[in-house]
Amino acid sequence: MKRIYLAVVFGAVAAMAFAPVAGASQPSTLEVNGGYAKSSDDATGNGDKLSGGLSFGGAYWRSASPTVSWGAELSYDSMGNIKYDNGITTNNEASAHILRINPALRFNFGRGVGPNFYAQVGAGFYNVTAKLDDSFFGNLQNTDAKFGFNGGAGITMPVGEKARLNFNGLYHNVTMNPNNLNYLQFRVGVGLGI
């Protein structure tokens, strides 16, 4: 199953990177970003939630038109950790992080000069790693390749002739068993036209 996910994601990224684009005079953009990711899901079965953590990554965007861009995002999203009581000791710890790569679309609302709002959607590969350091169960780690999707909105502002500053928030839903993993991500990014 992991091979299917990887083949679909990397095939989509390759197609986007090399396919001819209508309106090729529009610039491509490389973006680096960083921020915060937080899950509201129960991490231990007792209502405990992970603390949230650092999120950072990059993206490559190509303009298909003045209002639509498509590309690929790569991100490392830490869900943080939590100390919990397992009924025997109180110094137990759970943590999780996600490595994500997915194709995405952005829809810009505005004139293209000055600040603009945009909506973003994407779907692809989420590599979820969960760790447990428990006095009863011992040290456990599990990594699963899962399919997930994301959607959100942001604002972009010019800060130079070929540079833009982006602020956005994304909601992520990752297919897990028995319950899906849901988290929010807030980022600041700098996009450089190439």
C-alpha positions in Angstrom: 0.0 0.0 0.0 2.9 2.4 0.8 4.3 1.8 -2.7 1.0 2.8 -4.3 0.8 6.0 -2.2 4.4 6.9 -3.1 3.9 6.1 -6.8 0.8 8.3 -7.0 2.4 11.2 -5.1 5.7 11.2 -7.0 3.9 10.7 -10.3 1.7 13.7 -9.6 4.7 15.8 -8.6 6.7 14.8 -11.7 3.7 15.6 -13.9 3.3 19.0 -12.4 7.0 19.8 -12.6 7.4 18.9 -16.2 4.1 19.5 -17.8 3.7 22.5 -20.1 1.7 25.3 -18.5 -0.8 27.5 -20.1 0.4 31.1 -19.7 4.0 30.0 -19.3 5.1 33.6 -18.9 3.7 33.4 -15.3 6.6 32.8 -12.9 7.1 29.7 -10.9 7.6 30.1 -7.1 9.8 28.4 -4.5 8.4 28.8 -1.0 9.9 28.1 2.4 7.6 28.2 5.5 7.5 27.6 9.2 4.9 27.7 11.9 2.9 25.7 14.4 0.8 22.5 14.2 -1.7 21.3 16.8 -4.0 18.3 17.1 -7.1 18.3 19.2 -7.4 14.5 19.2 -7.2 12.4 22.3 -3.7 11.0 22.5 -3.9 8.6 25.4 -7.5 7.5 25.7 -8.0 9.7 28.8 -8.8 13.0 27.0 -5.1 14.1 26.9 -4.0 16.1 23.9 -0.5 16.5 22.5 1.1 19.9 23.1 1.6 20.9 19.5 4.9 21.7 17.9 7.1 23.2 15.2 6.1 22.8 11.5 8.4 23.7 8.7 8.7 22.9 5.0 8.8 24.1 1.4 6.8 24.1 -1.8 7.1 24.6 -5.5 4.3 26.4 -7.3 3.5 26.9 -11.0 1.0 29.4 -12.2 -1.7 27.9 -14.5 -3.4 31.3 -14.8 -3.4 34.6 -12.9 -5.8 33.0 -10.4 -4.8 29.3 -10.2 -1.5 27.9 -9.1 -0.6 24.2 -8.6 2.4 22.5 -7.1 3.8 20.2 -4.4 4.4 20.7 -0.7 6.8 19.0 1.6 6.4 19.5 5.4 7.6 18.2 8.7 4.8 18.7 11.3 5.5 18.0 15.0 2.4 17.2 17.1 4.5 17.7 20.2 4.3 15.5 23.3 2.4 15.0 26.5 3.2 13.6 30.0 0.4 11.3 31.3 -0.5 9.0 34.2 -0.9 5.4 33.2 -2.3 4.4 36.7 1.1 3.2 37.9 3.4 6.2 37.3 2.9 9.8 36.2 6.1 10.3 34.2 5.0 8.6 31.0 5.3 10.4 27.6 3.6 10.2 24.2 4.7 12.1 21.1 4.0 12.2 17.4 5.2 13.8 14.2 4.2 13.7 10.5 6.3 13.9 7.3 3.9 15.1 4.5 4.2 15.4 0.8 1.3 16.3 -1.4 0.2 18.0 -4.6 -2.0 21.1 -4.0 -3.9 23.8 -5.7 -4.2 27.5 -4.8 -7.0 29.8 -5.9 -6.0 33.5 -5.7 -8.7 36.2 -5.1 -7.4 39.7 -6.1 -5.7 41.7 -8.8 -2.2 40.1 -8.5 -0.7 43.3 -7.1 -0.8 44.2 -3.5 -2.2 41.9 -0.8 -4.4 39.0 -2.1 -6.4 36.3 -0.4 -6.2 32.7 -1.5 -7.7 29.3 -0.8 -5.7 26.1 -0.9 -6.5 22.4 -1.1 -4.3 19.3 -1.3 -4.2 15.6 -0.8 -1.4 13.0 -0.6 1.1 11.1 1.5 1.3 11.5 5.3 4.0 9.4 7.1 2.8 9.4 10.7 5.2 8.4 13.5 3.9 7.9 17.1 6.2 7.2 20.1 5.4 6.0 23.6 7.7 5.9 26.6 5.6 4.1 29.2 6.6 2.5 32.5 4.2 -0.4 31.9 4.3 -0.9 28.1 8.0 0.1 27.6 9.3 2.2 24.7 7.1 1.7 21.6 7.3 3.4 18.1 5.0 3.0 15.2 5.2 4.5 11.7 2.4 4.3 9.2 2.1 5.7 5.6 -1.4 7.1 5.3 -3.5 9.1 2.8 -4.8 12.5 3.9 -6.1 15.8 2.6 -5.9 19.4 3.7 -7.6 22.7 3.0 -7.3 26.2 4.2 -6.9 29.9 3.3 -4.3 32.6 3.6 -3.1 36.0 2.5 -0.1 36.9 0.4 1.6 40.2 0.3 4.5 41.5 -2.0 7.7 42.3 -0.2 9.9 42.8 -3.2 9.9 42.6 -7.0 9.8 38.7 -7.0 9.1 38.0 -3.4 5.9 37.5 -1.5 5.1 36.9 2.2 2.4 34.4 2.9 0.3 33.8 6.1 -2.0 30.7 6.0 -3.9 28.2 8.1 -4.6 24.6 7.0 -6.8 21.9 8.3 -5.5 18.3 7.9 -7.4 15.0 8.0 -5.4 11.8 7.9 -7.0 8.4 7.4 -6.2 6.3 10.5 -7.7 3.3 12.2 -10.0 3.4 14.2 -10.2 7.2 14.1 -8.8 9.8 11.7 -6.1 12.2 12.8 -7.1 15.8 12.6 -4.8 18.8 13.1 -4.5 22.5 12.4 -1.4 24.1 11.0 -0.5 27.9 10.9 2.4 29.0 8.8 4.4 32.0 7.6 6.2 31.6 4.3 8.3 33.5 1.9 7.8 32.8 -1.8 10.5 33.7 -4.4 9.6 33.9 -8.1 12.0 32.0 -10.3 
